[in-house]
Amino acid sequence: MKESFSKGALELLNSNEKKKYYVYRLVDPRTFHTFYVGKGCGNRLFDHAKAAKELISEDEDAASLKYQLISEIIASGKEVVCFIHRWGLSQSTAFEVEAALIDRYPGLTNIQSGHGDERGVISVDDFEKMSNLQEYQEPNEDYIIIKTSKGAIEANGSLYEATRRSWAADLNRAKRYKYVVSVINSIVMEVYRVDRWYIDGDRIAFEGKETKDPISSLKGMLIPFKYRKKGMARPFLYKR
C-alpha cells in the first residue's frame, strides 16, 4: 500500500513554502463512501493508514472510528481511495476548504468539525434569523454544548439522534453534567435533560429527553462568543 508521495509529487506540493497545504478526502473502496476529510502538508494524507497498521491500543485518537474503518479496509485486501481536492493553499485557506468539505459530507469519522464551523452551511432565512439573535446569559446549571448540523440530522434521522452520540470524551467527566445543549450554526436548537451517559463503542453517548426545566429558556438563543471564538471548534464543549 502506498505510504508516501513520489519525490516529484512532494517537490510540487512544497514548491511554495507559504502555500504548501492541501485538503484531501478518504473514501471506502467497498462502498465509495467518503469517511474522512482532512488538511495537511507533505505525506500527511498517508499517515492515517500507517497509524491504523501500527494500531490502536491506549491512544484514544488511534482507537477512533476512522482507524477502525481503515483497518477493516486493509483487512479486506483493499486500499483506501484518496482524493486531493485543492493544493497550493495557505494554512488559513486550507482550514476554510476543509470546513466546507466537512459540511458537504455528513456522517464522517472526523472527531472535530471544521474550523469556523459556526460559519458553516446555513440557509439565507436562518442566517437572517441568526443575525438578529441575542447571546444567552450563562445559567446556573452546568451543561455540555454539542454542536451538530442539518446534515447530521439527515444522516441520523432526528436532532436527538444527531446530538446524543458518539463523542470522543471522558465518560466520568460527562456524568457530572445533567444537561446537553444542542446547537446548530451557533443557535440553541434544543436542551436535553440527561438520564444517563454510557460507553458507545470507543465513544460516549447519552439517553435523555427534552426538558422544560429553567435552562430550556436558552432555546432559540445564540451561544456566547466564548464558545464560538477561534480555538473552540470542538463539537463537544463543557460549560466554561
C-alpha positions as CSV (number, residue, x, y, z in Angstrom):
1,M,0.0,0.0,0.0
2,K,1.4,3.4,-1.0
3,E,2.7,5.2,2.1
4,S,4.2,8.4,0.6
5,F,4.2,10.7,-2.4
6,S,6.9,10.3,-5.0
7,K,9.8,12.7,-4.9
8,G,8.4,14.7,-7.8
9,A,5.0,15.0,-6.2
10,L,6.5,16.2,-2.9
11,E,8.6,18.8,-4.7
12,L,5.4,20.1,-6.5
13,L,3.5,20.2,-3.2
14,N,6.3,22.0,-1.5
15,S,7.2,24.4,-4.3
16,N,5.8,27.3,-2.4
17,E,6.7,27.3,1.3
18,K,3.8,29.6,2.1
19,K,1.2,27.6,0.1
20,K,2.2,24.0,0.8
21,Y,-1.1,22.8,2.3
22,Y,-3.7,20.6,0.6
23,V,-7.2,19.3,1.5
24,Y,-8.0,15.7,1.0
25,R,-10.7,13.1,1.2
26,L,-10.6,9.4,2.2
27,V,-13.0,7.0,0.6
28,D,-14.0,3.5,1.4
29,P,-13.5,1.5,-1.8
30,R,-16.1,-1.1,-0.8
31,T,-18.9,1.5,-0.6
32,F,-17.5,4.6,-2.3
33,H,-18.5,6.4,0.9
34,T,-16.3,9.4,2.0
35,F,-15.4,8.8,5.6
36,Y,-12.8,11.4,6.4
37,V,-11.9,14.9,5.3
38,G,-8.6,16.5,6.3
39,K,-5.9,19.0,5.6
40,G,-2.2,18.7,5.7
41,C,1.2,19.0,4.0
42,G,3.9,16.6,2.9
43,N,2.8,13.0,3.4
44,R,0.0,13.7,5.9
45,L,-2.6,12.1,3.6
46,F,-0.9,8.7,4.1
47,D,-0.4,8.9,7.9
48,H,-3.8,7.6,8.7
49,A,-3.3,4.2,7.0
50,K,0.2,3.9,8.6
51,A,-1.2,4.6,12.0
52,A,-4.0,2.1,11.5
53,K,-1.5,-0.6,10.6
54,E,0.6,0.1,13.7
55,L,-2.5,0.1,15.8
56,I,-4.7,1.0,18.3
57,S,-4.5,0.3,22.0
58,E,-4.0,3.1,24.5
59,D,-4.3,6.1,22.3
60,E,-7.8,7.5,22.3
61,D,-7.5,9.0,18.9
62,A,-6.0,5.9,17.4
63,A,-9.0,4.0,18.6
64,S,-11.3,6.2,16.7
65,L,-13.9,5.1,14.1
66,K,-11.6,6.3,11.4
67,Y,-8.8,3.9,12.3
68,Q,-11.2,1.0,12.8
69,L,-12.6,1.6,9.4
70,I,-9.2,1.8,7.7
71,S,-8.1,-1.4,9.5
72,E,-11.3,-3.1,8.1
73,I,-10.5,-1.9,4.6
74,I,-6.9,-3.2,4.8
75,A,-8.1,-6.5,6.2
76,S,-10.4,-6.9,3.2
77,G,-7.4,-6.7,0.9
78,K,-8.3,-3.3,-0.5
79,E,-6.8,0.2,-0.2
80,V,-8.2,3.5,1.0
81,V,-9.0,5.7,-2.0
82,C,-7.5,9.2,-1.6
83,F,-8.5,12.4,-3.4
84,I,-6.8,15.8,-3.2
85,H,-9.4,18.5,-3.6
86,R,-7.2,21.6,-3.5
87,W,-3.5,22.0,-3.2
88,G,-1.1,25.0,-3.1
89,L,-3.0,26.5,-0.2
90,S,-2.0,28.6,2.7
91,Q,-2.9,27.1,6.1
92,S,-5.8,29.5,6.7
93,T,-7.3,28.8,3.3
94,A,-6.9,25.1,3.8
95,F,-8.9,25.3,7.0
96,E,-11.7,27.0,5.2
97,V,-11.7,24.5,2.3
98,E,-11.6,21.6,4.8
99,A,-14.6,23.0,6.8
100,A,-16.6,23.4,3.5
101,L,-16.0,19.8,2.6
102,I,-16.9,18.6,6.1
103,D,-20.2,20.3,5.6
104,R,-20.7,18.6,2.3
105,Y,-20.2,15.0,3.6
106,P,-22.4,14.1,6.6
107,G,-21.5,11.0,8.7
108,L,-17.7,11.5,8.6
109,T,-15.4,9.9,11.2
110,N,-13.8,13.2,11.9
111,I,-13.6,13.8,15.7
112,Q,-13.8,17.5,15.2
113,S,-15.9,19.6,12.9
114,G,-14.1,22.0,10.6
115,H,-12.6,25.2,11.8
116,G,-15.1,28.0,11.5
117,D,-18.0,25.6,11.8
118,E,-20.1,28.3,13.2
119,R,-19.8,29.9,9.7
120,G,-20.9,26.6,8.0
121,V,-23.8,25.7,5.7
122,I,-26.8,27.8,6.6
123,S,-29.9,28.8,4.7
124,V,-30.5,32.5,4.0
125,D,-33.5,32.5,6.3
126,D,-31.5,31.0,9.1
127,F,-28.7,33.4,8.5
128,E,-31.1,36.3,8.8
129,K,-32.5,34.8,12.0
130,M,-29.1,34.4,13.5
131,S,-28.1,38.0,12.8
132,N,-31.0,39.2,14.9
133,L,-30.4,36.8,17.9
134,Q,-29.0,37.7,21.3
135,E,-26.5,35.7,23.2
136,Y,-27.8,34.0,26.3
137,Q,-26.6,34.7,29.8
138,E,-24.9,31.8,31.5
139,P,-27.5,29.8,33.5
140,N,-26.7,28.4,37.0
141,E,-27.0,24.9,35.7
142,D,-23.9,23.0,34.4
143,Y,-24.3,21.7,30.9
144,I,-22.5,20.4,27.8
145,I,-22.7,22.1,24.4
146,I,-22.9,19.6,21.4
147,K,-22.6,21.2,18.0
148,T,-24.3,19.3,15.3
149,S,-25.6,20.1,11.8
150,K,-28.6,19.7,9.5
151,G,-26.5,17.2,7.5
152,A,-26.1,15.1,10.7
153,I,-29.8,15.3,11.3
154,E,-30.4,13.9,7.8
155,A,-27.9,11.1,8.4
156,N,-29.2,10.2,11.8
157,G,-33.0,10.8,11.4
158,S,-33.6,13.4,14.1
159,L,-32.0,16.2,16.1
160,Y,-31.9,14.0,19.2
161,E,-30.1,11.2,17.4
162,A,-27.6,13.6,15.8
163,T,-26.9,15.1,19.2
164,R,-26.7,12.2,21.6
165,R,-23.9,10.1,20.1
166,S,-21.0,9.3,19.5
167,W,-18.5,11.6,21.1
168,A,-14.8,11.4,21.9
169,A,-15.0,12.5,25.6
170,D,-14.3,11.2,29.1
171,L,-17.3,9.3,30.4
172,N,-16.7,10.0,34.1
173,R,-16.4,13.8,33.5
174,A,-19.6,13.8,31.3
175,K,-21.5,12.0,34.0
176,R,-21.2,15.1,36.1
177,Y,-23.4,17.1,33.7
178,K,-27.2,16.5,33.5
179,Y,-28.0,18.9,30.6
180,V,-27.0,18.9,27.0
181,V,-27.5,22.0,24.8
182,S,-27.9,21.0,21.1
183,V,-26.5,23.7,18.8
184,I,-26.6,24.2,15.0
185,N,-24.9,27.3,13.5
186,S,-24.4,28.7,17.0
187,I,-28.1,28.7,17.7
188,V,-29.5,26.6,20.6
189,M,-32.0,24.2,18.9
190,E,-32.9,22.1,22.0
191,V,-32.0,21.4,25.6
192,Y,-32.0,17.8,26.8
193,R,-32.0,16.5,30.4
194,V,-29.7,13.5,30.5
195,D,-30.9,10.3,32.1
196,R,-27.6,8.5,31.7
197,W,-24.2,8.7,30.0
198,Y,-22.8,5.4,28.7
199,I,-20.0,3.9,26.5
200,D,-20.9,3.7,22.8
201,G,-18.1,1.6,21.1
202,D,-15.0,3.7,21.6
203,R,-17.0,6.9,22.2
204,I,-19.7,8.0,24.7
205,A,-23.4,8.8,24.3
206,F,-26.3,9.8,26.4
207,E,-30.0,9.0,26.8
208,G,-32.3,11.8,27.8
209,K,-35.3,13.8,26.8
210,E,-36.3,17.4,26.0
211,T,-36.7,19.4,29.2
212,K,-38.9,22.2,30.5
213,D,-36.5,23.0,33.3
214,P,-35.5,26.7,33.5
215,I,-32.4,26.1,31.4
216,S,-34.8,25.4,28.4
217,S,-35.1,29.2,28.1
218,L,-31.8,29.0,26.1
219,K,-33.7,27.6,23.1
220,G,-33.6,29.9,20.1
221,M,-30.7,32.0,21.5
222,L,-27.2,32.4,20.3
223,I,-24.4,30.7,22.3
224,P,-21.9,33.2,23.8
225,F,-18.9,34.3,21.8
226,K,-16.6,32.4,24.1
227,Y,-18.0,29.1,22.6
228,R,-17.7,30.4,19.1
229,K,-14.2,32.0,19.0
230,K,-11.1,30.6,17.5
231,G,-9.9,27.5,19.4
232,M,-13.4,26.4,20.3
233,A,-14.0,24.3,17.2
234,R,-14.6,21.0,19.0
235,P,-18.2,19.9,18.7
236,F,-18.3,18.8,22.4
237,L,-17.8,21.6,24.9
238,Y,-18.2,21.8,28.6
239,K,-19.7,24.9,30.3
240,R,-16.9,27.4,31.0
